[in-house]
Structure formats: C-alpha cells, structure tokens
C-alpha cells in the first residue's frame, strides 16, 4: 500500500511539521531534532509508519515538530504507551523521546521493563542533568552537590548513570551520543534504527538556561578530546587530542596508558556484541576526570523482541487450535440444552 | 458408573425421598480442602440436570492461612432450584463442614432444621483448639438440637476406599476426601456422578491414578449415603419446568467479561489488546484472555497498573480494540492515564471489578464503593461513560455494549463489575453469535479534508486514524487543544469549548441507550432503585413484598453515566425511592445531586452481598 510513497524520495523537509518550535534559543534539542529529520529520509521507512511517543518535559515536545504520527503523552509513561502501540501494530517504527527526569525518575519503572522485555522501540534519552520545563530543579542525573532551585545547599542525591541502568535492565542496545557532535549523533541514530529490540541512546543535551555548563568537559575545544572516547567495534580503545592515549586492563580495572610507553597490542579492543554485559558495564562507569567518557555503541546484541515473541505466540495458538471460533468457545465445558 | 448409581439406588429402598423446590448448600473447609472445586462440581451437575443455579464463593485473601483456623476457611455456597433464581440464597440449609473451624464459623448462618455434615476425623484436639473450641462440640448432647447432624468419618472412608492405590502417597489419597463428601451430597440430593467423573478424566488426563482415586472416593461417598441408616431421607430438587429453550452453560462474571471482550473484537473485526496488572478480584480476566490467543488476542501483563492503562492507550492509538481490568486501588493508579485517554478521545474499555475498600481493604470481598471513584476520581473535568452489569451472565452483553459505545463515541468507557458477580456463577443462555450486532469500527483513511479533531455531527466522535495510514500523519496528546485541528492551544475559549464538548459527547449517549424499565406498578408508593450486583437480592425482595400486597416497584440501572434519559421522570412517579447499595450512599448522592429528589438510603458495607430479607424488611418498614 505504501509503495507509491516509498518510490518518492523523502527529504528532511518531509519530516518538518507545521508547528512553530518553542524551545529556548540555543537549546540542544534543536540539533537533535535536525539530525533526526535528516536521518529519517535515509532509513527507507515510509513516513506514515513512523511514530514518536514522548512523556513530559522539554524533550517531550519533540513529536509536535516531527511530521510523522506522534503522541505527546504523560510524564514518564511513553515506554508503556509505545509498547501497547508496537504490539498492536508491529509494522511501525516507534521512537520514544524522553529526558532524565521523565525516564529515570517518574517513569523509572516503565523504562526498566521496556528494556528488559526488549520491545522493538528506539528510546532516546536527552540527558541535561536538570528539570528544565519546571524551571530548574535537580534531576536524578544531577551531580551531588548541584545547587538548584530545589537544592539551594546542594543536591544530596547520588545520581543515576543512564547507561548503567540500561545495562542492568538487560538492554540489548546501549549507546551514547551528544547534541553538539551532530554527525556522530546521526550515525548513532541510524544504528539505533537498525537494531531489532529496544535501542537505548543517551544523548548529552545542553540546557542553556538551567544547566549550561553540565557538559563543558565534553564540548570545550581545549579539553573535549582528552575527555571523550569514541568506540568502534573491533578497534582498540584509543583517544586524546593526539590519539596518544589508550585503555588497558590492570587486574580487574581499566587504566589509562600513554601510547608512547605502551604498545597498542596491550589495549582493550572494543566489542559491542559480548553476550555478558560486564564489559559494557565497565565502560558505562567511566567518568571524567580519571577516565574518558565513552561515546558510541557500548552494547548491541541480538535477542528476540517482545512484540515478535508475542505475535509468534498468537500464530502458534492459531496453528495449534485453529482460528478462534466463538460458537465453539461458548460451548466449551459443560452445557445443557432445553428443548 | 451410571449403572452403579442405579444399582445403589435399588439397594437403598429404605430411604424416603422428599421433594423441595430449592436448597442452599454451603461447602466449607480449609483453603487447601478443595471446596471451590467441590462446590463447582455440585453446581455443574445440578445445572446440567436442569436446575437453576446461583453460586457464591467466599475465600480468604491469604493463599494458605494456617490450616484448621477460621482465617483459613474457604467456602462455596450454591443455591439450586426448580424455579428461577436470582441470588445464591440468604442462608444455607445444608452445611458441609470439613473441620471444626468450618462448623464454628458457619453454624450460626445455617437455617433452623438444617443438615450439618461434619468430617469427624478432622475433630482432633489440635484442630478443635485452632478453631477455638474448648471441648469437642460433637460430644455434647444438646449442641445441635434443632439441626440434623451427620457425623461422617470422611478421612477414614477415603483411606479405606483408596488403600490399594499404592502409586499415591497417603497425603495425596487424603486429598480425595472432598470427593467422598461430594459423593455423599450427590446421594442425598439424588444427583448422577457422570459430570464429575468426566471432569476428573479431563482434569487429570495425564494422571490416571488420580482419576481412579477421585472417582473411587466419589463413589465411596455416594455408597456410604446409601448404606448407612443415619439419614432421614433423600431430597430431590426437580429440574425447572419453565426455561427458555436454548443451550446453556454456567458462567461467572469474570468469564463473561472475557467472552464479551473477545466477542466485541470479533464483531468489530479488530485484534483485541488487553493490558493488565494482576489484582484480586480481576486477575481471572487477564488469565482467561491469555488462553485465547488464537482469537488474535494480544495480552500484556504490564509492570504496574499505570503501564497497563498506558499500554491500552497505545494499542488503541494503534488501531486495536483495547481493554484493561483492575479493582479500586488499581483504578486509582490508572486515573491520570484515563484522563489522557479521555483527551485523546480513543476507544477502550476499563473494567473495574470492585472490592471492599479503601486501600487494600477487603481484596476478596464485594462492595459497590467505586462508583464515585470512576465518576469523579480524576483531576480536571473528566467525563466518562459508566456501565454496570447486574448479574454474572449480563457481564457478557454489557461488555460488548461497553466496547460498542467506546468505538461509536471514541471514548474510554468504564465497566463496573464487583467481586460478587465476578466470582458468582449462574446459567447463561449461550447466544447465537450470528445474532450479535456487528460493531462498526471504521478507521478513516481518506486524507481529503481530514483534521484530527473534526467531529461527526451525530456522535461528536472524532475520526479514528491509525498510524500507517498514508497522508494523515498527526500529533495528539494531553495538552489542551483546539477543536478540529487538534493543535495545542492555551486559548481560554478553546479550552472551555473542549471541556464542554467532551462533556456533551458523553451526556448525549443517553440518546443511544435504552430507557429505564420498571417492574411492578408504573407509579405509586415506592420504587426500589438498584445498580450492579445487588440485582438478585433486590429483585427477589421486591417480588416477595409485592406478593404480600405491598405497593412497590423496582428499577435497575445498567447505565450510570449518562443515566437513561427517563430516569428523573420515572423517579418522580413514586412517593418514595429506596436505593439499596453496598456502600454508604453513592448512587443516592448522584440521584439527589442530579435531580434534587430525596431518596431513602439503605446501605451495607460488610464485604458481603445483601440478603433478600434485609431488603424486604426495609421495604416493608418504609410502607407500613
């Protein structure tokens, strides 16, 4: 039915809705929106088969600006709504757009269970370590001591690490990208789209108004290359402005070594597809300043998707019992007839 | 087997047979004693034999409270009759007590002159003390005067009958004592054993020794009745003489909801999506539907009540007929998402099987205290249709009706059941599937002139457009919006317009639903107005008062929002209106608030259904 449309080449413009974008000037969301609109035409998915589902927060306004199907739902619940949608209509490409508060605080439970079920959804978590839409309270990813409107003496909550949470919840695809590195973000979005099952992407996103320095260490030209590590499957973990640093194992811990002193062959070689998530978890725990922050795909393994398994059972049941017949169903068990 | 029974009958000529039009039996024992199964079997046999039946299971919230205690009792009351039945009976005439606790807890409920069958083997010192008896009541001469006490060593009979079935442990053999009790009761009431033997063969198909043990125990109980001289007589309850022709089966309210949802989906030609979180007393709906995947039923056991509600919103947006089921506490958790469904104007059905509240309350007991919760227990102006079936079998038709209204008006709909009708059973005349009206569920696929919130003139429903439809991409959600375009709008006039439009859409469903019918005089002294699972008790109570010459009529509401359009006018034709409810007056409040008509309240909140006589007394007090 959609062949006619598929033949027509879609462009970025086809994904721009008629709604005026209302994020603050300079907000990192603009870059993510632009990348998404740029990537989608290349995926070969008919536009009418794409749905964006969001919760509440600045990031959750995203669906309004995409000329696809969309639901701007309620706080934290997007994964649950998207699950019902995907099961009802498995041909759709369903994207969940969420934030650190939406996914990890009020929606924590749905986030966990969506990941462990491996529903075929793409979950993009815009992490800015702050509540923006409610104007500046600390979030579940805010760092200890962060002074905000609701933590004037500094936050006493220990923050969650979204990648670690996702890995602990049995996620089959876990990646990290950043709003400012748009080309790389585009690549990660493509990878996520291609994954069968829940693809989780943490996107560092800059809130220019309430937490503008959160990601300075990964965006400042002077220091960013020494603070970030770009992962490539099958390649050794090398980073730094001069690509002169690497990571190797020292006992059970990774350590930073200088390539002037250590041979490349001693370095950890990245592997996305380890069935055991230990290694990916280790990467997720790396934080500045001691270690570089990893970007890219930490984990990508193949496991049947929930929606697929569910529909398989429907098919199996039909195979075993035949297509349901109401007359037979009603008359199952003990019946009696009055003439 | 049938021959065996016939032979036994021939031998038992010393017994007289007494004919009765109806009998209520209460089977009571430890929750591990198999009382639900025993009661169920007795009911099936009686129904197949042509009696009308009505049952009421009563079980503890704990899976296995300490054996032998009153807290651990599980009971099953069955009323079977030659006439039409409306309730499981106010009180039993026969009590089967598997242990001292069962005797202690239920003796006061038993009618004077009633029969008590006790398992004497269970009256050990330990069990007596757990039940709170200082001494064995069976040894006391006058303890049971006014009753007929049958002391039966059920465990001994079981062990003797099964002693050579070596493949089963003593424990496994002892479990068959409920079959001995059932066989004995079958003998007393002249019931054939076939239905139950067939049931054993099917249920334990893979364990032939268990089939053999249960069948043998059943016969042992039957033959015991026949052999010993202790019984004054057998009782026969002839089959009903006037029954509408057709094929019947027994059905509980929860089963009927399952069948109703599957039927509605088939009649709408849509897949059924059911998202739910386990909760007593609604879980059987999730369990029932997950066994029907060959009807393209997609069940989702969600991580919590909120996710269950959200999943059905997603599924409805995706084009499925979707539904969820829960009970009061779960409905509370769903309330935020229910409002999203109301604002997104998508069709779905939310089943609330009410239980005793507030909070965890009485999970296994019945109550009607969530009417105001489903009407008003949400933020903002939040109109939603509410439908309440009156009996277990009505749950079928009204579930289909709830789906029909949901799809026709593009709105979530509440179906209010309760623990009583959910678990009780009665005969259900199996409908002709071909005679059930189709549900018109047309997705819009024409992009020409399409707007997400454009409305049909007659129903005010917006079009159902499913993702995947070319050229109709749109966004919707929880923010206030402009009618027609569906674009986000904070304009004061847009908000007021949408609030009033949603209210009007629900209110005008009154034009689609039938008028309230009254049984009895068209006008007069008293109208008894009920809703939901109190139907049977009210119906029987009013009939009895009418028979005594009281000027009383009766109406039963199935539609609680909107009310039938003639309701106010009907109420005004009577001098008094009595509203019996298992809450502190929730329908009464709605009636008084909507129509400024004073009503007489009659309320009970004990986790138990009304007894017929409680209502009769109240009617007669108002009219005397």
Boltz contact constraints between the chains, C-beta under 6 A:
constraints:
  - contact:
      token1: [A, 5]
      token2: [B, 470]
      max_distance: 6.0
  - contact:
      token1: [A, 48]
      token2: [B, 468]
      max_distance: 6.0
  - contact:
      token1: [A, 48]
      token2: [B, 469]
      max_distance: 6.0
  - contact:
      token1: [A, 48]
      token2: [B, 470]
      max_distance: 6.0
  - contact:
      token1: [A, 49]
      token2: [B, 468]
      max_distance: 6.0
  - contact:
      token1: [A, 51]
      token2: [B, 467]
      max_distance: 6.0
  - contact:
      token1: [A, 63]
      token2: [B, 475]
      max_distance: 6.0
  - contact:
      token1: [A, 64]
      token2: [B, 475]
      max_distance: 6.0
  - contact:
      token1: [A, 67]
      token2: [B, 473]
      max_distance: 6.0
  - contact:
      token1: [A, 68]
      token2: [B, 473]
      max_distance: 6.0
  - contact:
      token1: [A, 69]
      token2: [B, 467]
      max_distance: 6.0
  - contact:
      token1: [A, 69]
      token2: [B, 473]
      max_distance: 6.0
  - contact:
      token1: [A, 70]
      token2: [B, 475]
      max_distance: 6.0
  - contact:
      token1: [A, 71]
      token2: [B, 477]
      max_distance: 6.0
  - contact:
      token1: [A, 72]
      token2: [B, 477]
      max_distance: 6.0
  - contact:
      token1: [A, 73]
      token2: [B, 477]
      max_distance: 6.0
  - contact:
      token1: [A, 74]
      token2: [B, 336]
      max_distance: 6.0
  - contact:
      token1: [A, 74]
      token2: [B, 340]
      max_distance: 6.0
  - contact:
      token1: [A, 74]
      token2: [B, 478]
      max_distance: 6.0
  - contact:
      token1: [A, 77]
      token2: [B, 310]
      max_distance: 6.0
  - contact:
      token1: [A, 80]
      token2: [B, 307]
      max_distance: 6.0
  - contact:
      token1: [A, 80]
      token2: [B, 310]
      max_distance: 6.0
  - contact:
      token1: [A, 80]
      token2: [B, 311]
      max_distance: 6.0
  - contact:
      token1: [A, 81]
      token2: [B, 310]
      max_distance: 6.0
  - contact:
      token1: [A, 81]
      token2: [B, 313]
      max_distance: 6.0
  - contact:
      token1: [A, 81]
      token2: [B, 314]
      max_distance: 6.0
  - contact:
      token1: [A, 82]
      token2: [B, 314]
      max_distance: 6.0
  - contact:
      token1: [A, 83]
      token2: [B, 311]
      max_distance: 6.0
  - contact:
      token1: [A, 84]
      token2: [B, 275]
      max_distance: 6.0
  - contact:
      token1: [A, 84]
      token2: [B, 311]
      max_distance: 6.0
  - contact:
      token1: [A, 84]
      token2: [B, 312]
      max_distance: 6.0
  - contact:
      token1: [A, 84]
      token2: [B, 314]
      max_distance: 6.0
  - contact:
      token1: [A, 84]
      token2: [B, 315]
      max_distance: 6.0
  - contact:
      token1: [A, 85]
      token2: [B, 314]
      max_distance: 6.0
  - contact:
      token1: [A, 85]
      token2: [B, 317]
      max_distance: 6.0
  - contact:
      token1: [A, 85]
      token2: [B, 318]
      max_distance: 6.0
  - contact:
      token1: [A, 87]
      token2: [B, 298]
      max_distance: 6.0
  - contact:
      token1: [A, 88]
      token2: [B, 273]
      max_distance: 6.0
  - contact:
      token1: [A, 88]
      token2: [B, 315]
      max_distance: 6.0
  - contact:
      token1: [A, 88]
      token2: [B, 318]
      max_distance: 6.0
  - contact:
      token1: [A, 88]
      token2: [B, 320]
      max_distance: 6.0
  - contact:
      token1: [A, 89]
      token2: [B, 318]
      max_distance: 6.0
  - contact:
      token1: [A, 92]
      token2: [B, 467]
      max_distance: 6.0
  - contact:
      token1: [A, 109]
      token2: [B, 303]
      max_distance: 6.0
  - contact:
      token1: [A, 109]
      token2: [B, 304]
      max_distance: 6.0
  - contact:
      token1: [A, 110]
      token2: [B, 307]
      max_distance: 6.0
  - contact:
      token1: [A, 113]
      token2: [B, 303]
      max_distance: 6.0
  - contact:
      token1: [A, 313]
      token2: [B, 293]
      max_distance: 6.0
  - contact:
      token1: [A, 314]
      token2: [B, 293]
      max_distance: 6.0
  - contact:
      token1: [A, 314]
      token2: [B, 296]
      max_distance: 6.0
  - contact:
      token1: [A, 317]
      token2: [B, 293]
      max_distance: 6.0
  - contact:
      token1: [A, 317]
      token2: [B, 294]
      max_distance: 6.0
  - contact:
      token1: [A, 318]
      token2: [B, 294]
      max_distance: 6.0
  - contact:
      token1: [A, 321]
      token2: [B, 294]
      max_distance: 6.0
  - contact:
      token1: [A, 324]
      token2: [B, 294]
      max_distance: 6.0
  - contact:
      token1: [A, 324]
      token2: [B, 295]
      max_distance: 6.0
  - contact:
      token1: [A, 326]
      token2: [B, 263]
      max_distance: 6.0
  - contact:
      token1: [A, 326]
      token2: [B, 433]
      max_distance: 6.0
  - contact:
      token1: [A, 327]
      token2: [B, 433]
      max_distance: 6.0
  - contact:
      token1: [A, 330]
      token2: [B, 430]
      max_distance: 6.0
  - contact:
      token1: [A, 333]
      token2: [B, 249]
      max_distance: 6.0
  - contact:
      token1: [A, 334]
      token2: [B, 44]
      max_distance: 6.0
  - contact:
      token1: [A, 334]
      token2: [B, 48]
      max_distance: 6.0
  - contact:
      token1: [A, 335]
      token2: [B, 247]
      max_distance: 6.0
  - contact:
      token1: [A, 335]
      token2: [B, 249]
      max_distance: 6.0
  - contact:
      token1: [A, 336]
      token2: [B, 48]
      max_distance: 6.0
  - contact:
      token1: [A, 336]
      token2: [B, 248]
      max_distance: 6.0
  - contact:
      token1: [A, 337]
      token2: [B, 247]
      max_distance: 6.0
  - contact:
      token1: [A, 338]
      token2: [B, 243]
      max_distance: 6.0
  - contact:
      token1: [A, 338]
      token2: [B, 245]
      max_distance: 6.0
  - contact:
      token1: [A, 339]
      token2: [B, 245]
      max_distance: 6.0
